[in-house]
């Protein structure tokens, strides 16, 4: 009997529990030579803002042991381009579409969601609350419960589509933010976003990234991500999209055992453009070997 891979992520039905992490797969077209995007549980787009952002100055990527640092700055062409170019292409491929929503102010988050509500091809939103809030001196939205409540509740008022809120790990207690997002109307949570890190060139005696610090991702963050997914699973009742260092099917299974309903593959896409498909096939192989007929049996099954 074939393994049932279908999962329900807060109202978003995914044919399997695998998507791509925002910012590592563009909007899917760039990977089309390697991946049939229709095979993924969903395609999560790169973060989109209202009018587009130019991103941060270079250098803005640095390799680290078992990972990488990035300080891209959510460069994107804006929501109108996404709706006119990227979403129609994804729908032509029969892909399920999660749009990652970014904003530097509460108003911008709301305006992006309102614009996307006019686009028939969007299946769910991932609200990226790791953006700096320019109205509060640059404090990251996701580190302030009041800001989290404001963003999630205002976006919730404007859509009936599944609302996934992406959590930053750069907080004292992630469960406080998770509970706030749940109470404000989130249908699911995604975690983790990148950890703040730094790389230094000892010969030039300067930081490698132009903005000094960046987001650490890749296998190096997996143990931290697993712990935070497990803690969050035990604190909220809504489903989780787990990510952080997933490179193969067994990594994904670990996240599901810790409490994730679905998983996102990120940095691995840069090392292996087939990574998302490899993870789907790896989950299937694990289930077949272990006699698991329904992948949902794995969710939170950690003993």
C-alpha positions in Angstrom: 0.0 0.0 0.0 1.3 3.4 -0.9 2.3 5.8 1.9 -0.2 8.6 2.4 2.0 11.8 2.4 -0.8 14.4 2.4 -0.8 16.8 5.4 -3.0 19.7 6.5 -1.0 22.8 7.5 -3.5 25.0 9.1 -6.0 24.6 6.3 -3.5 24.3 3.5 -3.7 20.8 2.0 -0.3 19.7 0.9 0.2 16.6 -1.3 3.3 15.9 0.8 4.9 17.7 3.8 7.7 19.4 1.9 8.1 23.0 0.7 11.1 25.2 0.1 12.3 27.8 2.6 11.6 31.4 1.5 14.5 33.1 -0.1 16.2 29.8 -1.2 14.1 28.9 -4.2 13.2 32.3 -5.6 9.7 31.7 -7.0 10.4 28.3 -8.4 11.1 29.2 -12.0 14.8 29.4 -11.4 14.8 25.7 -10.3 12.5 24.5 -13.1 15.4 22.8 -15.0 16.0 20.6 -11.9 12.7 20.3 -10.1 9.1 19.7 -11.2 7.6 22.3 -8.7 4.2 20.5 -8.9 5.8 17.6 -7.0 6.4 19.7 -3.9 3.8 20.0 -1.2 4.0 23.7 -1.9 6.3 26.4 -3.2 7.1 29.2 -0.8 8.1 32.3 -2.7 10.8 34.7 -1.8 9.7 37.4 0.6 7.6 40.1 -1.2 7.1 43.7 -0.1 4.7 46.4 -1.4 7.0 48.3 -3.8 10.1 46.2 -3.9 13.4 46.5 -2.0 16.9 46.8 -3.4 18.5 44.7 -0.6 21.7 45.2 1.3 25.1 46.2 0.0 27.6 43.5 -0.9 29.3 41.4 0.2 26.2 39.8 1.7 26.9 36.1 1.6 29.6 34.2 3.5 30.2 30.4 3.9 30.7 29.1 7.4 31.4 25.6 8.7 28.3 23.5 8.0 26.3 26.5 6.9 26.2 30.0 5.5 25.5 33.6 6.5 23.3 35.8 4.4 22.5 39.5 4.6 20.5 39.8 1.4 18.0 42.2 2.9 14.8 40.7 1.3 15.6 42.0 -2.1 12.5 41.7 -4.3 10.7 43.5 -7.2 7.4 44.1 -5.3 4.0 42.4 -5.0 2.7 43.5 -8.4 5.5 41.8 -10.3 4.9 38.6 -8.2 1.2 38.6 -9.1 1.7 39.3 -12.7 4.7 37.1 -13.4 5.5 34.5 -10.8 2.1 33.3 -9.4 0.6 32.7 -12.9 3.7 30.7 -13.9 3.4 28.6 -10.7 -0.2 27.9 -11.4 0.6 26.8 -14.9 2.8 24.2 -13.3 0.0 23.1 -11.0 2.0 24.1 -7.9 0.5 25.0 -4.5 1.6 28.5 -3.7 2.6 30.0 -0.3 3.5 33.7 -0.6 6.0 35.0 2.0 4.9 38.5 3.0 7.4 41.1 4.2 7.0 44.7 5.5 8.9 47.5 7.2 5.7 48.7 8.9 2.3 47.4 9.9 0.7 49.3 7.1 3.0 47.6 4.5 2.1 44.1 5.7 -1.5 44.9 5.4 -1.2 46.5 2.0 0.7 43.4 0.6 -2.0 41.0 1.9 -4.7 43.3 0.5 -3.0 43.3 -2.9 -2.6 39.5 -2.9 -6.2 39.0 -2.0 -7.0 40.1 -5.6 -4.8 37.3 -6.9 -6.5 33.9 -7.5 -3.4 31.8 -7.6 -2.3 32.3 -4.0 -3.1 29.4 -1.6 -1.6 30.7 1.7 0.5 33.4 3.3 3.7 33.1 5.3 4.0 36.3 7.3 7.7 37.0 7.9 7.8 38.9 11.2 11.6 39.0 11.1 11.6 42.3 9.3 12.8 45.5 11.1 10.0 47.8 12.2 10.9 51.2 10.9 8.2 52.8 13.0 9.8 51.5 16.2 13.4 52.3 15.6 14.2 49.2 13.6 13.2 46.7 16.3 12.4 43.4 14.7 8.6 42.7 14.6 9.0 39.1 15.7 10.8 39.9 19.0 8.0 42.1 20.3 4.7 40.4 21.4 2.7 43.6 20.9 4.1 44.0 17.3 3.4 40.4 16.6 -0.2 40.7 17.8 -0.7 43.8 15.7 0.7 42.3 12.4 -1.0 39.0 12.7 -4.4 40.3 13.8 -4.5 43.0 11.1 -3.5 40.5 8.4 -6.1 38.0 9.8 -8.9 40.6 9.4 -8.1 40.8 5.7 -8.0 37.2 4.6 -9.6 33.8 5.0 -6.6 32.1 3.4 -4.4 30.0 5.7 -2.1 32.4 7.6 1.3 31.0 8.6 3.5 33.2 10.8 7.3 32.7 10.5 9.1 33.0 13.9 12.6 34.3 14.6 14.8 32.3 16.9 16.5 35.5 18.1 14.3 35.8 21.2 14.6 34.8 24.9 11.5 32.5 24.7 10.1 31.6 21.4 6.9 30.1 23.0 5.8 33.6 24.1 5.9 34.8 20.5 4.3 31.5 19.3 1.4 31.8 21.7 0.9 35.5 20.8 0.7 34.7 17.1 -1.7 31.8 17.8 -4.0 34.0 19.8 -3.9 36.7 17.1 -5.3 34.3 14.5 -2.4 32.4 13.0 -3.4 29.1 11.4 0.1 27.7 11.6 3.7 28.7 12.5 6.9 28.3 10.6 10.2 28.1 12.4 13.0 28.7 12.5 14.2 31.8 10.6 18.0 32.3 10.6 20.1 32.8 13.7 22.1 36.0 13.9 25.8 35.4 13.3 29.1 37.0 12.1 32.1 36.1 10.0 35.5 37.9 10.3 38.4 38.1 7.9 41.4 38.0 10.3 43.8 39.3 7.7 41.8 42.3 6.7 40.6 42.7 10.3 37.1 43.4 9.2 33.8 41.6 8.9 33.1 39.7 5.8 29.5 40.9 5.4 29.1 44.6 4.6 26.3 44.9 7.3 28.6 43.1 9.9 26.0 40.5 10.9 23.8 38.1 8.9 21.5 35.2 9.3 23.1 31.8 9.9 21.4 28.8 8.2 22.3 25.3 7.1 23.1 22.0 9.0 24.9 24.0 11.7 21.5 25.3 13.0 19.6 22.0 12.9 20.0 21.0 16.6 18.7 24.5 17.7 15.8 24.4 15.2 14.8 20.9 16.4 14.7 22.1 20.0 12.7 25.2 19.2 10.2 23.2 17.1 9.7 20.7 20.0 9.3 23.5 22.5 6.8 25.3 20.3 4.8 22.1 19.5 4.4 21.6 23.3 3.2 25.2 23.7 0.6 25.7 21.0 -2.2 23.7 19.3 -1.8 24.9 15.7 0.4 23.0 13.3 4.1 23.8 12.6 6.2 24.1 9.5 9.7 23.1 10.6 13.0 24.2 9.0 16.6 24.7 9.8 19.4 22.5 8.3 17.2 19.9 6.5 19.2 18.2 3.8 17.7 14.8 3.5 14.6 12.7 4.3 15.8 11.6 7.8 16.4 15.3 8.8 12.8 15.9 7.8 11.5 13.0 9.8 13.3 14.3 12.9 11.5 17.6 12.5 8.1 15.8 12.2 8.8 13.7 15.2 9.6 16.9 17.1 6.2 18.2 16.2 6.3 19.6 12.7 3.4 18.9 10.4 5.4 19.9 7.3 9.0 20.9 6.6 10.9 23.5 4.5 14.2 22.8 2.7 16.4 25.9 2.5 20.2 26.2 2.3 20.4 22.6 0.9 18.9 24.0 -2.3 22.1 25.9 -2.9 24.2 22.8 -2.5 21.9 20.4 -4.3 19.1 21.8 -6.6 17.3 18.4 -6.3 17.2 18.7 -2.5 13.5 19.2 -2.2 12.7 16.1 -4.3 15.3 14.1 -2.4 13.7 14.9 0.9 10.3 13.9 -0.4 11.7 10.6 -1.6 13.6 10.1 1.7 10.5 10.6 3.8 8.7 8.0 1.6 11.5 5.5 2.0 11.6 5.9 5.7 7.9 5.3 6.0 8.1 2.2 3.8 11.0 0.8 5.8 9.3 1.6 9.2 5.9 0.3 8.2 4.3 3.8 8.4 1.3 4.0 6.2 0.4 7.6 6.9 3.0 10.3 7.4 0.8 12.1 9.9 1.6 9.3 12.3 5.1 10.9 12.7 3.9 14.3 13.8 4.9 14.8 17.5 5.6 11.1 17.9 8.8 11.7 19.8 8.9 9.3 22.8 
